[in-house]
Amino acid sequence: MVVLSVALIGFSLQNLTGYRVIALMLMVGVSILAMFLDIVPVLVGAFLSAIIWDFFFIPPRFTLSVGSAEDRLLLLMYFVIALINAVLTNKIRKMEQAVKEKDEKEKSVRFYNILLNSLSHELRTPITTILGSTDNLQSNHGGLSEKDKAELVDEISVASIRLNQQVENLLNMSRLESGVFQIKKDWVDINDLVYKSLQRLEGNLQQYRLAVDIPDQLPLFKLDYGLMEQVIYNLLLNVTQHTPEDTLITIQANCVRDHLVLTIADNGKGFPEDEIHKVFEKFYRLKGSPTGGTGLGLSIVKGFVEAHHGTVRLENLPVAGSKFTIEIHTEKTYVTKIKDDESLHSGH
Amino acid sequence: MSHSILVIDDEAQIRKLLTITLQSNDYKVSEAATGKEGVIMVSTHPPDLVLLDLGLPDENGHDVLKNLREWFTNPVIIISVQSGEQDIVKALDNGANDYLVKPFRTGELLARIRSALRKAGREPNIPTAAFNDLSIDYANRTVKKNNSAVKLTATEYSLLALLARNDGKVLTHRYLLQQVWGASHQNESQYLRVFIAQLRKKIESDPNRPTYIVTESGIGYRFNGNPLHE
């Protein structure tokens, strides 16, 4: 098509330019083809353009015969240059693609290396605890005091909970990575959502002070309840892992210009400034943070919030502590006009 | 008299764990490793309760459940590794009484079993019910909290009565909307959110930490007449 249209343009310009200029124009056409198409169509284009040039432009016109020796040489050179052009361009493109593939492969190798390292540590540690404890309980029955036994059973319990948390994180991460991840939105009462998430963390939060500020007239928002519950859970869990007991945790929800704005702030020591921008990266863990994390919690937060087309950001607060802010633009509704009968008279 | 429970699960380890746990809590336990075997056992010796795993090798657990529900009316509790809400909602809509997601804690399992059995043994037409500090007079459509009357709208009352009559059972959003507002409103979940919030303000001691009407994330609500943590 390109060759034909170039030929057509050339045909109309034939009187203004010489037929040799047409050859250059056709060559430009072939070069453009070479940039975008595969080798076969480019070769076909080169061949076709040579024939078109010969047939329509080289005198005597409308024959395939070539009049002068000079034109014969030109035609040959045209054909050779067009071929070289096509082959070279193709080669460059292939090399570029190979480099890109190699890059991607290295990236995924790096990803899997981190994943495997993290997995082997975070999964094997609790499994070792469980196996060790059960071995002890099975073989060393006489030598263990009741207190030792109780402690070993406790170890098994704690290790299993830890194992389960890691598996949960990895499952959530692979859901996000799989690309077939879907969210199911429904109307959510933010008050209900926040307190439900808090309830799941009751044990961890006992030693913290909590302030929840959710206005009564906050509308309902369309969100995926399960995902948002995990988001709030992970953020709060993160706070409890990085701040000392008795820290004040403030949870606020508001509707600002049609956006749901949810913030979770603490008055702890905040994040190191040189690391704060990395915390949402997969597997990133703050230097010197305690064992027992995969560095997935906050990247899952980011993934789930982004699945709602929302944003999450982290900042250190001027005086002390840090604040996570989630913003999601989604449907909202103030339910005011529900048909309801008169109040029942009760109490008689 | 101890209750009989049938465990249908293909994992031998899980069956063993459940058998030991349940037997030590005075239940009579039988086991089935496949859906087919399970259905046969239910028909020959109907148990008081069935624990059914959804991921069976021979038949889909959902099909086993549907098959059972054609004639078996005792409680069925689903055990599943799939925590997908849709899967659970489907099982509940197909007549399961409750669900537990693996891994679950023994205390939770026993509480759910007790609750399901309690409900099953109860008269369907009791005129009144009392739970801790809350009492409902179904005959007169009145509700009392700490012995003083609670003023409810007709819709609030219908919702509470439906939940309370299914004490301990998870009711899906769709079911509640159908029953209280009618089939044409089964997708208008915003109504449900608002009325649940209103009800909690009237009957819960702390509406933010409800003990009676508990949210089941993404699935529905459960009335908890015997709060576990009290």
Interface residues (C-beta under 8 A of the other chain):
Chain A: S160 N164 K184 D186 W187 V188 D189 N191 D192 Y195 K196 Q199 V212 L220 D224 Y225 G226 E229 T333 V335 I338 D340 D341 E342 S343 L344 S346 G347 H348
Chain B: E85 Q86 P103 R141 T142 V143 K144 S148 A149 V150 K151 L152 T153 A154 T155 E156 Y157 H173 S189 Q190 Y191 R193 V194 F195 I196 A197 N208 R209 T215 S217 G218
